[in-house]
Amino acid sequence: MFLKPTLVDFKSVQADNQYVKVKNLGKTIGKISTGIDAAFIVGDVLINSNISASHILDAAITGATFIPVVGGLIGIGYLVANLVTQGITGNSIGDHLGNAVSRPIVD
């Protein structure tokens, strides 16, 4: 009926605490980097005075990264695909999309 007292291993508690700290740091870095990315998109739109297809693509990927767990995978997948595309063709996915559309979406 009564709970039996048990000894808690201090090292396992300490390791769990470190895991939580690293996990929280990762979340914080992710939010900051996503905010910076969004600021670059807005800045580019303001400088160029138009919204292009690549801006919409970048905004969609940035928005998707806010989805817990899956968003991180989407962002990493897009990053890898974009790096591979740049390595092979010399242009980013956004550049290819912009060339396909060939005009600003909103001018």
N, C-alpha and C positions, 0 to 999 in steps of 0.2 A: 503494500500500500504506500509506503513512503519511498521517496526518491533516494537512491543510494548515492552518496557523495562520491565524486570521481575527481581525480587530479587532472588538471588541464596542462598540457604541454605548452610552455611559454613560447618555444620556438615555432610551433605551428600557428599560434595566435599572431606572433610577430610576422610570419610569412604571409598570412592572410591579410594583415594590415598593409604590408608592402604591395601586395597584389592590388588592393583597393586603391592605394595611392597612385600606382602606375596606370591603372584603368582610368581613374579620374583625370590624370594628366593627359592621357591619350584623348579623352573626350574634349578637354579644354583646348588642346592643340588643334583638334579637328574643327571645333567651332570657330576658333580664331582664323585658321587658314581658309575656311569657307567664307567667313566675313570679308577677308582680304580679297578673295577671288571675286565676290559680289561687288566690292568697291572698284576693282579693276574693270569689270564689265560696265558698270555705271559710268565710270570715268571715260572709258573708250567711247561710249555712246554720246556723252556730252561733248567730247573733243571733236568727234567726227560729225556730230549733228544728224545722225541717222541710226536706225536700228537695222542691222544686217542679219542674215540667216545664221551666221556664226555667233552673233550675240544671243540669239534665241536658243541655239544649241547649248552654248555655255551656261546660260541662265537655267535651262532645263536640267543639265547635269548638276549644277550647283544646288538647285532645289532638291534634286533626288538624293543628294548626299546627306540631307537632313533626316532621311528615313532611317530609323535605327537598324543596325546590322547590315541590311540589304543595301542601304545608301552608300556605306563605305565600300562595299564590293562593286557597286556601280561606278563610283568615283575612281577606284583603282583600275577597274576594267577599262574605263574610258582613257585614263592616263596612259596605260600600257598600249592600248590601241592607237592612241594619238602619237606616242613616241615611235612605235613601229611604222606608222604611216609616214611620219616625218623622216624617219631613217631611210625608207624605201623610195619615197617620191620627192622629198624635199619640202613638201607642203603639209600643213596640219589638216585634220579632218574638217575643221571650220573653214580653212582656205578652200578646200575642195567643194564644200557645200556652198560657199560664197561664189565660187566660179560657176557652179551649176545654176545658181539662181541669177547671177550676173547683175543684179541691181539691189539697192537697199529695200527692205521690206517697208520701212517707214522713213520718209525723208523729211 
